[in-house]
């Protein structure tokens, strides 16, 4: 990573970094999932990054979500798409935070149209802002 990038990371407040992570996820969803969320919010808690994306379902997915088979299909496809792009997403998070990803977890609610992404990092990111 270049010195300029490290300096920019160090100069960010916690709120600025959370907003930047949200922006990165919105761009990622638009480019790789075909549609961006209506709203995104990120929370940094110690070595955990929690991202809440609202309004992620397409009209077709909303229609599919009316029965158990459709719900299962949506979750399966969304999980597979994200898993195939996981390396790229981890690199994007590292670029913003300067931290390496330890683990990555996600789930979609077909009832609320939300996706939660939980990322654990190799260091306490929140501690940088104290």
MONOR-V482177 format. One record per backbone hydrogen bond with DSSP energy under -0.5 kcal/mol. NH is the residue of the N-H (numbers start at 1). CO is the residue of the C=O. E is the energy in kcal/mol with one decimal. If there is no record, write none. Layout:
# MONOR-V482177
{{NH/CO/E} {NH/CO/E}}
This chain:
# MONOR-V482177
{{6/2/-2.0} {7/3/-2.6} {8/4/-2.3} {9/5/-2.2} {10/6/-2.5} {11/7/-1.7} {12/8/-0.7} {12/9/-1.0} {17/13/-2.3} {18/14/-2.6} {19/15/-2.2} {20/16/-2.3} {21/17/-2.5} {22/18/-2.1} {23/19/-2.4} {24/20/-2.4} {25/21/-2.3} {26/22/-2.3} {27/23/-2.3} {28/24/-2.5} {29/25/-2.8} {30/26/-2.2} {31/27/-2.6} {32/28/-3.0} {33/28/-0.5} {33/29/-1.8} {34/29/-0.5} {34/30/-0.5} {35/29/-1.2} {38/54/-2.3} {39/54/-1.6} {41/52/-2.0} {43/50/-2.8} {45/43/-0.6} {45/48/-2.9} {48/45/-2.3} {49/119/-2.9} {50/43/-2.9} {51/49/-0.5} {51/117/-3.0} {52/41/-3.1} {53/51/-0.6} {53/115/-3.0} {54/39/-3.1} {54/52/-0.5} {55/113/-0.5} {56/113/-2.5} {62/58/-2.4} {63/59/-1.9} {64/60/-2.4} {65/61/-2.0} {66/63/-1.2} {67/64/-1.2} {71/67/-2.3} {72/68/-2.5} {73/69/-2.2} {74/70/-2.6} {75/71/-2.4} {76/72/-2.5} {77/73/-2.8} {78/74/-2.7} {79/75/-2.3} {80/76/-2.2} {81/77/-2.7} {82/78/-2.1} {83/79/-2.5} {84/80/-2.2} {85/81/-0.9} {86/83/-1.0} {89/85/-2.4} {90/86/-2.9} {91/87/-2.2} {92/88/-2.1} {93/89/-2.2} {94/90/-2.5} {95/91/-2.4} {96/92/-1.5} {97/93/-2.8} {98/94/-2.8} {102/120/-3.6} {103/120/-1.4} {105/118/-2.6} {107/116/-1.8} {109/114/-3.1} {110/108/-0.7} {113/109/-1.7} {114/109/-0.8} {115/53/-2.3} {116/107/-2.5} {117/51/-2.4} {118/105/-3.1} {119/49/-2.8} {119/117/-0.5} {120/103/-2.2} {121/47/-3.1} {122/100/-2.1} {125/46/-0.9} {125/123/-1.2} {126/46/-2.0} {128/125/-1.4} {129/126/-1.7} {130/127/-0.9}}
